[in-house]
Amino acid sequence: MVWEKSKLLITFLDKQFFLATTNKDFFKNFVLPPEIEDLNLVPCLVKEKNLILTYFLNKYDFLKPKNKILIPEQIHGNKVIFIDKNNLDLYKSVKFNNFEIYGIGSADGIITDLRDAVVLVFSADCIPLFVFNKKDMVFGLLHVGRRGLEEGICENTLLLLKARGFNLGDFRFVLGVHICEKCYIIDGKSYSLFEKLKNVFLDFGINPNRIYKEKTLCTCHTSGFFSYRKKDFIMRNISFIFSR
């Protein structure tokens, strides 16, 4: 399994799931207005993310066979929600360009078994953590930052999957492009989001071969991605996953 770089995306090569993250070239023609008008498409998202989202959905035509977009609010917390046909109607949705967009408040991760859904997260240094299980056709995305890691988002995810009867050994965990430990300095020391995450998974008995990290990319020192450390305070990389 490897990442493949194209002009607008990096994609993870897998026959059953499509995993991808946008790069700066994807947003080359996107202009953020100097004064952001009130755009409240998805109520739990800030205006800037709503603008980025509308540009993304207008541009990415091949998502249209997947008519549900599931997006967590991303509050740097530890809450992960499993969305299926039994609880989807509990969440409000909005219509946009033939998409039905669900904003899942107070959550930083979504896992689902809905074959017509796309799970999407925004990031600009944090880890977009792709989760998928080919046996049960379950997949999702987490927004994993330092605070979420320290508050237990990884533990909560694994406990959620176990509680729903899944075998953790059937899952793969793919870390999307994020800031590397050389660029992420906390209290004068390098901080590795990857190592912290990996240690949690190993404590749960996850085979390290099931945890995949792209070693050559960093949002900060690699050109082509938005990074909060590079003062990209508004723009975000968009990661998304769906079943083929």
N, C-alpha and C positions, 0 to 999 in steps of 0.2 A: 504494500500500500504506500502510495507516494502522493505528494502534492504536485499538481501541474499548474504552471504559470501561463496565463494568457494575457491579452492586452487589458482586460477589464477586471479579471477575477483570478484568484487562485482556487483550484478545485481539488478535492481529494478523490482519487480514483477508486471507485467501488461500484460493483455491478448492481447492487440493490438499493443503494442510497446515494443521493446527490448532496455533497457537502461543499460549501463555497464561502468565500469572503471577498468582498469588493476591495479594490485598491483605489488610489486617488484618481487614476485615469477614468474610472467609472463615472466620477463626478466632475469631469473636466469642464463640462458646459453648465454645471450647476452654479447659480449665482444666489447667494444668500442676501436677501434685501437688507440694506443698512438699518431700516426700521422694520422689524418683523411684525407683520400684521397678525391679528388674532386668528390663528389656525388651530382649531380644536377637533381635528378629525378623530383621533383616538384620545379620549379624555384623560387617560392616565399618563400620557406622554407629554413632555414639554413641547412648546411651539417649535423649537428648532428641530427636534426629532420628527415631528409631524411633517415639516417641510422636507426633510431628507427622505422620509418614508414615501411621500407622494411622488417625489422625483424618481425614486427607485422603482416603484410600482408602475409608473408611466413608462419607464424605459425597459423593464424586464418582461418582455412579452411571453417568454416561454413558461413563466410561472402560471399563466392563466388556466391551464387544465387543473391546477390545484387552486380551488376557489376559497379556501379558508386560510387566513394568515393569523397565526397565534404569536402574540408579542407580550413578554413580561414587562412590567413597569421598570424594573431594574433600580432598586433602592439601595444597592450594596448590602443586601441582607442575606439570609440563609434559607429562604422559603422556596421550595420547588413543588410544582403542582402537576399532577397527572391529569391530562384532559382526555376523556373518551366520550362516546356517544351518550353515556348516562349523565354526565355532568356538564356537557358543553352549553346547554341551554341556561345554565345558572349564570353565565357571563354575557354581558351586553356586547353587541356587535354593531359595526357601522358598515355601510356599503360604499365601495369605491372601485370604479373601473371593473366591475364584475367580480371583485373580490369581496369577501365578507371578513372584516378585520376584527379580531377579538383582542382587546387590551386586558391583560390579566394583572390587576392591581396588586401591589405589595409583594410581588414575586420576582425572583431573579433567575428562575428556570422553569421550563415547561418540558414535559415528556408526554408523548401521545402515541396512540395506535391508529389514528385517523389517517387513512390512505389518501384523502383529498386535502390534507393540510400541509402547510409550510410553517416551521417554527423559525423565528427570526430574533436576533439580538443585535444591539449596537455595542461597539467597543472602541476604545482608543488607548489601550495599554493593558486592560484586563484581559483575562483568558476567555475566549468564546469556546466553551467545552462541548464538543459534539458527542452525543451518546447514542449508540444504536445497537440493536439486537436483531440479527438476521433470522433467527429461529422463530421469534414471536412477532417480527416486523414492528418493533417498538423503537421510537427514536425521539430525540429532543436536543435542546440546547440550553446551556447554563451560562450566565454571565458571572464569572468568578474573579473577584478582586481580592485584595489583601484582607479587607474587613470581612467579606463573606467567608473567605477561607477560615479566618480565625474564629468566626461565629458558627462554623460547622455546616456550610452549604454542601460540602462533599459527603460528610457523614449522613446528612439528612436525605440526600439523593439516594445513596445506597440503601439506607433503611427503608425509604419509600418503595424502592424496587423490590426489596425482600418482602415487605409487607403485602405487596400485590402478588406474591407467589412466583416471581421471576427468579431464575438462577443467575446470580451475578456473573458467573463464568461464561455466560452466553453474550455478554455485552462487550463492546469495544468503546474505548474512551479516547477521543482524538482532540488534542489541544490545538486550536487554531492559532494564528499569528498573534503574539502578545509581547510585552516588554521582557527583555532578558535580564538576568541577574546582574550583568555588568552595567546596565543602564538604570537599574532600579535600586537606588541607595536609600536605606531607611536607617536613621540614627548613625550615619557614617559607615554602614555595613551593607554589603550586597544582599539583596533579598530575592530568593528564587521562588516565584509562584509555583513553578513546575515541581520543585522538590517538595514543597509543602503539600501540594496536591497528591503527588505520587506516594508520599509516606502514608497518607490517610488510606489510599486505596490498597496499599500493601498490608496495612493493619487489618483490612477487611478480607484479606486473602485473595485479592485480585492478582492474577498472573501479570507480571510486568510486561509481558509480550502483548497484553491487551491494552496497554497504555501507549499511545503513539504521540510523539512530539516532533514537529518540524524544527530541525536544529539550526537551519541557516537563516531563518527570518526573525526579525525583531521589529516591533512597531516603531521603536525609537531610533535605532541606528541603521535600519534598513530603509532606503528611500522608497517611496511609493505607498506608504500607509500613514493614516492619521494617528498622531500620538499626543496625548495630553502633556507629556514631558517636553514635546517640541512646540508647546503652546497652541495646539489645535484644540481650543476650548469649546468650539461649537461643532465642528464636523466629526463624523464617526465612520468607522468601518462597519459594514453590515455583513453579518454572517447568517447563513440560513441552511436548513436541511429539510429534505423531503424524500419520500420513498419513490423509487422509479416505477 
